[in-house]
Amino acid sequence: MDVVRKAQRYADTIHFEIGQPDLPPAPAVKEALHRAIDEDRFAYTESLGLLALRERIAAHYRHDYGARVDPGRILIVPGTSTAFLIAYLLTLEQGGVLGLADPSYPCYKNFAHMVDVKPHFFPIDQTDGYQLTPEHLHGVHLDALHISSPANPTGTVYSRENLRALAEYCQKEQITFISDELYHGLVYDEPASSALEFGDEVIVINGFSKYFTMPGLRLGWMVLSEPLVRPAEIIAQNLYISAPTLSQYAALEAFDYDYLSQVRETFRQRRDYLYEALNPLFPIDARPDGAFYLWADVSAYTDDAVAFADELLRECHVAVTPGIDFGVNGTQHYLRFSYTREIGHMREGVERLWAYLQEKY
């Protein structure tokens, strides 16, 4: 977000820094939002969320994964960030140990620190496909394990076999398994599996910001095991009472699969373009299977990703995210590029990078 603020200094900035889709949601979403306004839907919903929306999400799991989820196990939250906090409060005592990959999404560890939980980082890289496995966990005491698939910042999708193995290992060792599946739907080759396919003793987190292209409506959900539903509801009642009512009514119309397939295809084309255009300049050791990020190795140019990101913004008005946001495992040699803008915009950025680096280096 510091990069976003600095990028506002230049009217012609090319944006690769923020993970926010630029496409509108399905047309019926806007219609539903207007209808909710016209019908004065301004009251709180129950803390679990609109039953109709929870039923619609449960139908989505049947549609995409063949998984049967009781709507009563679904909690609607104001964005998935809130879900991380609830998951940690539910399952981790003060001083508990949370397993995380390095690199991984920075808010996980930040929330862990806020609730006095100890993050334990497992370094991963191209040699293990940027995926945690049960072998990483052996001999390490954990109270919970939190993964993301597709992952931020690499775009890695956990294989079905590995996801099953992790879920089974965590159940055997009495480790809470938390699966962040926010980028599901934005998967471009083999379909992604949900941790819900391998049992109910998991916490699955998803939302409407990425695949459903509704980031500003601040709406997500959690799927919980039955014993955790009431404690989660109590936490929600205290944290935020209920998720935004207008957003919930709008989200009822988000599951337009024909439209969503067009969203997926747009991002697949962007991935293919940027990967081919950027890889010769900054090697990408993990071709992304999903999400909308490239994890680019800039070690040929720098040992300081923050300084290099500042240099690229200052000298050629190209905004990128320094790798150190995502951990310490060699991340000073990486930049994250988001392909959340149209190809023409990205092409201009790549051309600027080529011209600047050829002249400077």
Sequence and secondary structure as in RCSB ss.txt:
>XXXX:A:sequence
MDVVRKAQRYADTIHFEIGQPDLPPAPAVKEALHRAIDEDRFAYTESLGLLALRERIAAHYRHDYGARVDPGRIL
IVPGTSTAFLIAYLLTLEQGGVLGLADPSYPCYKNFAHMVDVKPHFFPIDQTDGYQLTPEHLHGVHLDALHISSP
ANPTGTVYSRENLRALAEYCQKEQITFISDELYHGLVYDEPASSALEFGDEVIVINGFSKYFTMPGLRLGWMVLS
EPLVRPAEIIAQNLYISAPTLSQYAALEAFDYDYLSQVRETFRQRRDYLYEALNPLFPIDARPDGAFYLWADVSA
YTDDAVAFADELLRECHVAVTPGIDFGVNGTQHYLRFSYTREIGHMREGVERLWAYLQEKY
>XXXX:A:secstr
 HHHHHHTT TT EE S     S   HHHHHHHHHHHHTT  S   TT  HHHHHHHHHHHHHHH     GGGEE
EESSHHHHHHHHHHHH  TT EEEEEES  HHHHHHHHHTT EEEEEE  GGGTT   HHHHTT   SEEEEESS
 TTT     HHHHHHHHHHHHHHT EEEEE TTTT B SS    GGGG SSEEEEEESSSTT  GGG  EEEE  
HHHHHHHHHHHHHHTSSS HHHHHHHTT   HHHHHHHHHHHHHHHHHHHHHHTTTS BSS  SBTTEEEEE TT
T S HHHHHHHHHHHH EE EEGGGG SSSGGGEEEEE  S HHHHHHHHHHHHHHHHHH 
